[in-house]
Amino acid sequence: MMALQACGSGDENNFNSNNRVIPSVEAVQAQFGSLPLEERLSGIVRAGNQVAIHPRINSPIVEVYAQNGDYVQQGDPLVRLEDYEYRERLEQSRASLRINEAQMRQAEASLNEARNELRRQQTLAERDLISEVELERAELQVQSAEATLELTQAQVDQARSTMAERQDELNRTIIRSPISGIVGGRNAEVGMQANNNTLLFTVGDVDNTKVIVSLTENMVRNISIGQTAVIFSETIGDTLLYGEVARISPFLSQGSFSTQGEIDIPNDSGLLMPGMFVTVDILYGESEQATIVPISAIYQHPRTGEQGIYVAPFFGTEMEPITEVDSDNPPPLSDPTELEFRRVQIIAKGRETVGVVGVNSGDWIVTVGQGLLVGSDDNRVRIRAATWDRIITMQRTQPQDLLERIMIQDIAGTVQ
């Protein structure tokens, strides 16, 4: 547990009978209530509708139109590939189509001629001027001409399909953005040979990001769509971002037996960058009601190893709790008062507070300065009453900053 440190004063009122300094600490009153239940996860930030741009054909890059950070509209060109080979293929397919269309027109003419001949033979057969065999021969010629026309029509359709395919290949030499968004991750350079495996750009909507988290089978039982998620990171300091669980995949992977959840986070401020690792607290309910204390009140005694809380049973409410400390005009401390170290059991835990058994609601509990009591048989201290907001803010301070931000500024043991 985190222990915030304070120090004793140096005037005559801060010495006991053995001429030892009486430490100064900060304390808050324990409260009664319920804790939000939460699941702490690691997540990775992705841009909204984030898309990796790969070429669909193999060809060298001859021109790059977009740079990292550019905003592009859907359909805007990003890269142009060498197109000579694909233009040649398109021209060949056009020539093949013209040949097949000419063959089809020839087949149509042959069919018309065969049908005219059949009508003439039918007229002669009605007058008994030709034999049955000659009539059948004319009918077979029509059937053959119809088959030839059908074949040439199919060849024309095939040639048109081939030409459309060649046109599509030529169009692919201009790689366009499939969405509107910000360009990043540029890996395209003029002269580079591009193929299907070449990642050229990543494009996405960085104003509307999402955080991807991994959820185990047990987590999915508690976490559901619509629950509140709190996102924070050392990179963005004390800022907390809020979102909701938007999507949960219903399929567990065979290897890890986990699935993915997605949390939508508006990013108008630009604090989140795609690819950033963040910590995510998903709030999925509340604990049973209990005595609630700041997490910094929990102290593991270095000599006994017991986990407990220092309580000031004789401290009253004659002092107004402070939210800030001015080193030039520090708020007053109490007269020396006794502390008791009480063992506690943690029954519920949040990110900033815990629910415990062992202290009562309304008890004044030490949250800053416990370490000053180690090695002393005298548990008398001078107390400065603090607000919960002050202690919670101090808890959120990164450990490496505590030595700089919590300093002794006056003889009364002022904590900043």
C-alpha positions as CSV (number, residue, x, y, z in Angstrom):
1,M,0.0,0.0,0.0
2,M,1.1,3.6,-0.6
3,A,2.2,5.5,2.5
4,L,2.4,9.3,2.2
5,Q,5.0,10.8,4.6
6,A,5.0,13.8,6.9
7,C,7.4,15.1,9.5
8,G,7.3,16.4,13.0
9,S,7.8,20.0,14.1
10,G,10.6,21.6,15.9
11,D,9.1,23.9,18.6
12,E,8.7,23.1,22.3
13,N,5.1,21.9,21.9
14,N,6.3,19.2,19.5
15,F,8.6,17.4,22.0
16,N,7.6,14.7,24.5
17,S,9.0,14.2,27.9
18,N,12.0,12.4,26.5
19,N,12.8,15.4,24.3
20,R,11.8,13.5,21.2
21,V,10.0,15.1,18.2
22,I,6.2,14.5,18.1
23,P,5.4,13.6,14.5
24,S,2.7,15.4,12.5
25,V,0.3,13.5,10.4
26,E,-2.8,14.1,8.3
27,A,-6.0,12.3,8.9
28,V,-9.5,12.0,7.4
29,Q,-12.7,10.5,8.8
30,A,-13.7,7.0,7.7
31,Q,-17.0,6.9,5.8
32,F,-19.8,4.4,5.5
33,G,-20.9,3.4,2.0
34,S,-20.4,1.0,-0.9
35,L,-17.4,0.8,-3.3
36,P,-17.7,0.6,-7.0
37,L,-16.6,-2.8,-8.2
38,E,-14.1,-2.6,-10.9
39,E,-11.9,-4.8,-13.1
40,R,-8.5,-3.3,-13.9
41,L,-7.2,-4.2,-17.4
42,S,-4.5,-3.1,-19.8
43,G,-5.7,-1.8,-23.1
44,I,-4.3,-0.5,-26.4
45,V,-5.7,2.6,-28.2
46,R,-6.8,2.3,-31.8
47,A,-8.2,5.1,-34.0
48,G,-11.8,4.9,-35.0
49,N,-12.2,2.9,-38.1
50,Q,-8.5,2.3,-38.3
51,V,-7.4,0.8,-41.6
52,A,-4.1,-0.5,-42.8
53,I,-3.4,0.4,-46.4
54,H,-1.8,-2.3,-48.6
55,P,-1.4,-2.4,-52.4
56,R,-3.5,-5.0,-54.2
57,I,-1.0,-5.4,-57.0
58,N,2.8,-5.7,-57.3
59,S,4.6,-2.7,-58.8
60,P,7.2,-0.1,-57.9
61,I,6.1,3.2,-56.3
62,V,6.5,6.2,-58.6
63,E,4.7,8.9,-56.5
64,V,3.6,9.5,-52.9
65,Y,0.8,12.0,-52.4
66,A,0.2,11.9,-48.6
67,Q,2.4,12.5,-45.5
68,N,2.1,11.6,-41.9
69,G,-0.5,13.8,-40.2
70,D,-2.3,14.7,-43.4
71,Y,-6.1,14.6,-43.3
72,V,-7.6,12.8,-46.3
73,Q,-11.1,12.3,-47.6
74,Q,-12.4,9.0,-48.7
75,G,-11.2,8.4,-52.2
76,D,-8.2,10.7,-52.1
77,P,-5.1,9.3,-53.8
78,L,-2.3,8.2,-51.5
79,V,0.3,6.5,-53.7
80,R,0.7,6.0,-57.5
81,L,2.4,2.8,-58.7
82,E,4.1,2.1,-62.0
83,D,1.3,1.4,-64.5
84,Y,3.0,0.7,-67.9
85,E,2.6,-3.1,-67.7
86,Y,-1.1,-2.7,-66.7
87,R,-1.8,-0.2,-69.5
88,E,-0.4,-2.7,-72.0
89,R,-2.5,-5.5,-70.6
90,L,-5.6,-3.3,-70.9
91,E,-4.9,-2.4,-74.5
92,Q,-4.4,-6.1,-75.3
93,S,-7.7,-6.9,-73.7
94,R,-9.4,-4.2,-75.8
95,A,-8.0,-5.6,-79.0
96,S,-9.2,-9.1,-78.0
97,L,-12.6,-7.7,-77.4
98,R,-12.8,-6.0,-80.8
99,I,-11.8,-9.3,-82.5
100,N,-14.4,-11.3,-80.6
101,E,-17.1,-8.6,-81.4
102,A,-16.2,-8.9,-85.1
103,Q,-16.5,-12.7,-84.9
104,M,-19.9,-12.3,-83.3
105,R,-21.1,-10.0,-86.0
106,Q,-19.9,-12.5,-88.6
107,A,-21.7,-15.3,-86.8
108,E,-24.9,-13.1,-86.7
109,A,-24.6,-12.6,-90.5
110,S,-24.1,-16.4,-91.1
111,L,-27.1,-17.2,-88.9
112,N,-29.3,-14.7,-90.9
113,E,-28.1,-16.3,-94.1
114,A,-28.9,-19.8,-92.9
115,R,-32.4,-18.8,-91.7
116,N,-33.1,-17.2,-95.1
117,E,-32.0,-20.3,-96.9
118,L,-34.2,-22.4,-94.6
119,R,-37.2,-20.3,-95.4
120,R,-36.5,-20.8,-99.1
121,Q,-36.1,-24.5,-98.7
122,Q,-39.4,-24.7,-96.7
123,T,-41.2,-22.9,-99.6
124,L,-39.8,-25.4,-102.1
125,A,-40.6,-28.4,-99.9
126,E,-44.3,-27.2,-99.7
127,R,-44.4,-27.5,-103.5
128,D,-42.6,-30.8,-103.4
129,L,-39.7,-29.4,-105.4
130,I,-37.0,-30.6,-103.0
131,S,-36.4,-33.8,-101.1
132,E,-36.9,-34.3,-97.3
133,V,-33.1,-34.6,-97.0
134,E,-32.4,-31.2,-98.4
135,L,-34.8,-29.6,-96.0
136,E,-33.2,-31.3,-93.0
137,R,-29.8,-30.1,-94.2
138,A,-31.0,-26.5,-94.2
139,E,-32.4,-26.9,-90.7
140,L,-29.1,-28.3,-89.5
141,Q,-27.2,-25.3,-91.0
142,V,-29.4,-22.9,-89.0
143,Q,-28.8,-24.9,-85.8
144,S,-25.0,-24.8,-86.4
145,A,-25.1,-21.0,-87.1
146,E,-27.0,-20.5,-83.9
147,A,-24.5,-22.4,-81.9
148,T,-21.6,-20.5,-83.5
149,L,-23.3,-17.2,-82.6
150,E,-23.9,-18.4,-79.0
151,L,-20.2,-19.3,-78.8
152,T,-19.0,-15.9,-80.1
153,Q,-21.4,-14.1,-77.7
154,A,-19.8,-16.0,-74.8
155,Q,-16.3,-15.1,-76.1
156,V,-17.4,-11.4,-76.3
157,D,-18.7,-11.6,-72.7
158,Q,-15.4,-13.2,-71.6
159,A,-13.4,-10.5,-73.4
160,R,-15.4,-7.8,-71.8
161,S,-14.9,-9.3,-68.3
162,T,-11.1,-9.6,-69.0
163,M,-11.0,-5.9,-70.1
164,A,-12.9,-4.9,-67.0
165,E,-10.4,-6.9,-64.9
166,R,-7.5,-5.2,-66.7
167,Q,-9.1,-1.8,-66.1
168,D,-9.5,-2.6,-62.4
169,E,-5.8,-3.6,-62.2
170,L,-4.8,-0.3,-63.8
171,N,-7.1,1.6,-61.4
172,R,-5.3,-0.2,-58.5
173,T,-2.1,1.6,-59.5
174,I,-3.6,4.6,-57.8
175,I,-4.0,3.6,-54.2
176,R,-6.8,5.7,-52.6
177,S,-7.9,6.1,-49.0
178,P,-11.0,3.9,-48.3
179,I,-12.1,6.2,-45.5
180,S,-11.7,9.8,-44.3
181,G,-9.2,10.3,-41.5
182,I,-5.6,11.1,-40.5
183,V,-2.7,9.4,-42.2
184,G,0.0,7.9,-40.1
185,G,2.6,5.1,-40.1
186,R,3.9,6.1,-43.6
187,N,6.1,3.3,-45.1
188,A,5.8,4.4,-48.7
189,E,8.9,5.7,-50.6
190,V,9.4,6.4,-54.3
191,G,11.2,3.5,-56.0
192,M,10.2,1.0,-53.4
193,Q,8.8,-2.3,-54.8
194,A,5.3,-2.7,-53.3
195,N,3.4,-5.9,-53.0
196,N,0.3,-7.3,-51.2
197,N,2.3,-7.6,-47.9
198,T,3.6,-4.0,-48.0
199,L,2.1,-1.8,-45.3
200,L,2.0,1.7,-46.9
201,F,0.0,3.8,-44.5
202,T,-2.4,3.5,-41.6
203,V,-5.5,5.8,-41.8
204,G,-8.0,6.4,-39.0
205,D,-10.3,8.8,-37.2
206,V,-8.1,10.0,-34.3
207,D,-10.9,12.2,-32.9
208,N,-13.0,9.1,-32.1
209,T,-10.7,6.5,-30.6
210,K,-11.4,3.1,-29.0
211,V,-9.5,1.1,-26.5
212,I,-9.1,-2.7,-27.0
213,V,-9.0,-4.8,-23.9
214,S,-8.6,-8.6,-23.5
215,L,-11.4,-10.2,-21.4
216,T,-11.2,-13.7,-19.8
217,E,-14.1,-16.0,-19.6
218,N,-14.6,-15.0,-15.9
219,M,-14.5,-11.3,-16.7
220,V,-17.2,-11.6,-19.3
221,R,-19.6,-12.9,-16.6
222,N,-19.3,-9.5,-14.9
223,I,-18.6,-7.1,-17.7
224,S,-21.3,-6.1,-20.2
225,I,-22.0,-3.5,-22.9
226,G,-22.9,-0.1,-21.5
227,Q,-20.7,-0.3,-18.4
228,T,-18.6,2.7,-17.5
229,A,-14.8,2.6,-18.2
230,V,-12.2,4.9,-16.8
231,I,-9.0,5.2,-18.8
232,F,-5.7,6.7,-17.5
233,S,-2.0,6.5,-18.2
234,E,1.3,7.9,-17.0
235,T,1.5,9.6,-20.4
236,I,-1.5,11.8,-19.8
237,G,-0.7,12.5,-16.1
238,D,-3.6,12.9,-13.7
239,T,-6.2,13.2,-16.5
240,L,-9.0,10.6,-16.4
241,L,-11.0,9.7,-19.5
242,Y,-14.4,8.2,-19.4
243,G,-16.2,5.9,-21.9
244,E,-18.5,2.9,-22.1
245,V,-18.0,-0.7,-23.1
246,A,-19.3,-0.6,-26.6
247,R,-18.7,-4.1,-28.0
248,I,-17.7,-7.5,-26.8
249,S,-16.8,-10.3,-29.1
250,P,-18.9,-13.4,-28.3
251,F,-16.1,-15.8,-29.4
252,L,-13.3,-16.9,-27.1
253,S,-9.9,-17.6,-28.8
254,Q,-8.9,-21.3,-28.5
255,G,-5.4,-20.6,-27.3
256,S,-5.9,-18.0,-24.6
257,F,-9.6,-18.5,-23.9
258,S,-10.1,-14.8,-23.9
259,T,-12.1,-12.4,-26.1
260,Q,-11.9,-8.7,-27.0
261,G,-13.8,-5.8,-25.7
262,E,-14.0,-2.3,-27.2
263,I,-14.4,1.0,-25.4
264,D,-15.3,4.1,-27.4
265,I,-13.5,7.2,-26.2
266,P,-14.0,10.7,-27.7
267,N,-10.5,12.1,-28.3
268,D,-11.1,15.8,-29.2
269,S,-8.3,16.8,-26.9
270,G,-5.8,14.6,-28.7
271,L,-4.5,13.0,-25.5
272,L,-4.8,9.5,-26.8
273,M,-2.6,8.3,-29.7
274,P,-3.2,5.1,-31.6
275,G,-0.9,2.4,-30.4
276,M,-0.7,3.8,-26.8
277,F,-0.9,1.4,-23.9
278,V,-3.4,2.5,-21.2
279,T,-4.9,1.2,-18.0
280,V,-8.6,0.6,-17.9
281,D,-10.9,0.3,-14.9
282,I,-14.3,-1.1,-15.9
283,L,-17.0,-0.4,-13.3
284,Y,-19.4,-3.3,-13.1
285,G,-21.4,-2.8,-9.8
286,E,-21.1,-1.9,-6.2
287,S,-19.9,-3.8,-3.1
288,E,-21.9,-4.4,0.0
289,Q,-21.9,-1.4,2.3
290,A,-19.0,-1.1,4.7
291,T,-16.6,1.3,6.3
292,I,-14.7,3.1,3.4
293,V,-11.2,4.5,3.8
294,P,-8.6,5.9,1.4
295,I,-6.2,3.3,0.2
296,S,-3.3,5.3,1.6
297,A,-4.7,4.6,5.1
298,I,-3.8,0.9,4.8
299,Y,-0.4,0.4,6.4
300,Q,1.7,-2.7,6.8
301,H,3.7,-2.5,10.0
302,P,7.3,-3.1,9.2
303,R,8.1,-4.8,12.5
304,T,5.0,-7.1,12.9
305,G,4.0,-7.4,9.2
306,E,0.4,-6.7,10.3
307,Q,-1.9,-4.8,8.0
308,G,-3.9,-2.2,9.7
309,I,-4.8,1.5,10.1
310,Y,-3.7,4.1,12.7
311,V,-6.8,5.5,14.4
312,A,-7.0,8.6,16.6
313,P,-9.7,7.7,19.0
314,F,-9.5,10.9,21.1
315,F,-9.2,13.3,18.1
316,G,-12.3,15.6,17.9
317,T,-13.8,17.7,15.1
318,E,-12.7,21.0,16.4
319,M,-10.5,21.6,13.4
320,E,-11.8,22.5,9.9
321,P,-10.4,19.9,7.4
322,I,-8.1,21.5,4.9
323,T,-7.8,21.0,1.1
324,E,-4.5,22.8,0.5
325,V,-1.5,23.8,2.5
326,D,0.2,27.2,2.2
327,S,3.8,26.9,3.3
328,D,3.9,30.6,4.2
329,N,0.7,30.3,6.3
330,P,0.3,26.7,7.3
331,P,-3.0,25.6,8.9
332,P,-2.9,24.6,12.6
333,L,-2.1,21.2,14.0
334,S,-3.9,19.6,16.9
335,D,-2.5,19.2,20.4
336,P,-0.6,15.9,20.9
337,T,-3.0,13.0,20.8
338,E,-2.7,9.2,21.0
339,L,-3.0,6.8,18.1
340,E,-4.0,3.1,18.0
341,F,-2.9,0.6,15.4
342,R,-5.9,-1.5,14.5
343,R,-5.7,-4.6,12.3
344,V,-8.2,-4.5,9.5
345,Q,-9.6,-6.9,6.9
346,I,-10.1,-5.6,3.4
347,I,-13.5,-6.8,2.0
348,A,-13.7,-4.7,-1.1
349,K,-11.1,-2.7,-3.1
350,G,-11.4,0.1,-5.5
351,R,-8.7,2.1,-7.3
352,E,-8.6,4.9,-4.7
353,T,-10.6,3.5,-1.7
354,V,-11.1,0.2,0.1
355,G,-13.9,-1.3,2.3
356,V,-12.6,-2.6,5.6
357,V,-13.6,-4.3,8.8
358,G,-11.8,-3.2,11.9
359,V,-12.5,0.5,12.0
360,N,-15.8,2.4,12.2
361,S,-17.4,5.1,10.2
362,G,-16.5,8.4,11.6
363,D,-13.2,7.3,13.1
364,W,-10.3,9.7,12.3
365,I,-7.7,7.6,10.5
366,V,-4.1,8.5,9.5
367,T,-3.5,8.7,5.8
368,V,-0.2,10.6,5.7
369,G,2.8,10.1,7.9
370,Q,2.5,6.5,9.3
371,G,6.1,5.8,8.6
372,L,7.2,8.4,11.1
373,L,5.8,6.2,13.9
374,V,8.1,3.3,13.2
375,G,10.7,2.7,15.9
376,S,8.9,4.9,18.5
377,D,7.1,3.5,21.6
378,D,5.2,6.8,21.9
379,N,2.2,6.9,19.5
380,R,1.4,10.5,20.2
381,V,1.1,12.7,17.1
382,R,-0.2,16.1,16.1
383,I,-2.9,15.9,13.5
384,R,-4.0,18.1,10.7
385,A,-7.5,17.2,9.5
386,A,-7.7,16.8,5.7
387,T,-10.5,16.4,3.2
388,W,-11.0,13.3,1.2
389,D,-10.4,15.2,-2.0
390,R,-7.0,16.2,-0.8
391,I,-6.0,12.7,0.0
392,I,-7.4,11.2,-3.1
393,T,-5.5,13.8,-5.2
394,M,-2.3,13.0,-3.4
395,Q,-2.8,9.2,-4.0
396,R,-3.1,9.8,-7.7
397,T,0.3,11.5,-7.7
398,Q,2.9,9.2,-9.3
399,P,5.3,7.7,-6.7
400,Q,8.3,9.3,-8.3
401,D,6.6,12.7,-7.8
402,L,5.8,12.3,-4.1
403,L,9.3,13.1,-2.9
404,E,9.1,16.4,-4.8
405,R,5.5,17.3,-4.0
406,I,5.2,16.2,-0.4
407,M,7.9,18.2,1.5
408,I,8.4,19.7,4.9
409,Q,8.1,23.4,4.6
410,D,7.7,24.6,8.2
411,I,8.4,23.7,11.8
412,A,4.9,22.4,12.2
413,G,5.4,19.5,9.7
414,T,3.5,21.0,6.8
415,V,2.8,18.6,4.0
416,Q,2.4,20.0,0.5
